[in-house]
Amino acid sequence: MCALGGLDALLLGGIMAVYGVLFVLVCVVTALWVRRADLPAAPVAAPIGFALGLLPLAEGDGFLGTLMGLVTALATQAVWLYVGTLAAAVTVLLRRCALRLGAGTRRPAR
């Protein structure tokens, strides 16, 4: 997300809607890609990635200005954060159900 946030700031001037759509896509791909044992971590890691990716997009001068820009961006772009986290959680739940159903139909090894 840091790389995508930096590319958005560099190439597109920091369009938050583009960053939000990319965040939702990354959440779904991450929930599909994560190991089976780490499934619960995908929805937890999403908000952290969202906040870190906003650092290149946060406007402000100096440390406190950038921090204020980050807090403002988190407040104004919370919808993307919720949608991405929900998409990751739903994807993880669907994967978990599919894994459990698949495990129940397998025959035991002889």
C-alpha positions in Angstrom: 0.0 0.0 0.0 2.9 2.3 0.6 4.1 1.8 -3.0 0.6 2.3 -4.4 0.1 5.4 -2.3 3.4 6.7 -3.5 2.6 6.0 -7.1 -0.8 7.6 -6.7 0.8 10.7 -5.3 3.5 10.8 -7.9 1.5 10.0 -11.1 -2.0 11.1 -10.3 -1.5 13.9 -7.8 -3.0 11.9 -4.8 -6.5 11.1 -6.0 -8.0 9.4 -3.0 -10.7 7.5 -4.9 -8.0 5.8 -6.9 -6.2 4.9 -3.7 -9.4 3.6 -2.2 -10.2 1.3 -5.1 -6.7 0.0 -5.1 -6.9 -0.6 -1.4 -10.1 -2.7 -1.8 -8.5 -4.8 -4.6 -5.4 -5.3 -2.4 -7.6 -6.4 0.5 -9.3 -9.1 -1.6 -6.1 -10.3 -3.2 -4.4 -10.5 0.2 -7.3 -12.4 1.7 -7.1 -14.9 -1.2 -3.3 -15.2 -1.1 -2.6 -15.5 2.7 -1.7 -18.9 4.1 -4.4 -21.1 5.6 -3.0 -20.7 9.1 -2.9 -16.9 8.8 -6.5 -16.3 7.6 -7.6 -14.3 10.6 -4.7 -11.9 10.1 -5.9 -10.6 6.7 -8.7 -8.4 8.0 -6.6 -7.2 10.8 -3.7 -6.2 8.6 -5.9 -4.2 6.2 -6.3 -1.1 8.3 -2.6 -1.0 9.1 -1.8 -1.2 5.4 -4.4 1.5 4.6 -2.8 3.9 7.2 0.7 3.3 6.0 -0.3 3.8 2.4 -1.8 7.1 3.2 1.6 8.5 4.4 2.8 9.5 0.9 -0.7 11.1 0.3 -0.8 13.1 3.5 -0.4 16.7 3.0 1.4 18.9 5.5 4.7 20.6 6.3 7.0 18.9 8.8 6.2 16.1 11.2 3.1 17.6 12.8 1.7 18.8 9.6 2.1 15.4 8.0 0.6 13.7 11.1 -2.4 16.1 10.9 -2.8 15.4 7.1 -2.7 11.6 7.9 -5.4 12.0 10.6 -7.5 14.1 8.2 -7.1 11.6 5.4 -8.1 8.7 7.7 -11.2 10.6 8.8 -12.3 11.6 5.3 -11.5 8.3 3.6 -12.9 6.0 6.3 -15.5 4.5 3.9 -12.7 2.9 1.8 -11.1 1.6 5.0 -14.4 -0.1 6.0 -15.2 -1.4 2.6 -11.7 -2.9 2.2 -11.7 -4.5 5.7 -15.2 -5.9 5.1 -14.1 -7.3 1.7 -11.1 -9.0 3.3 -13.2 -10.4 6.1 -15.9 -11.8 3.8 -13.2 -13.3 1.5 -11.6 -14.9 4.5 -14.9 -16.3 5.8 -15.7 -17.7 2.3 -12.3 -19.3 2.1 -12.6 -20.8 5.5 -16.0 -22.3 4.6 -14.7 -23.7 1.4 -11.7 -25.2 3.2 -13.9 -26.9 5.8 -16.3 -28.2 3.1 -13.4 -29.5 1.1 -11.9 -31.2 4.1 -15.1 -33.0 4.9 -15.4 -34.5 1.4 -11.9 -35.9 1.2 -11.4 -39.6 1.8 -9.0 -40.6 4.5 -5.6 -42.0 3.3 -5.1 -45.7 3.7 
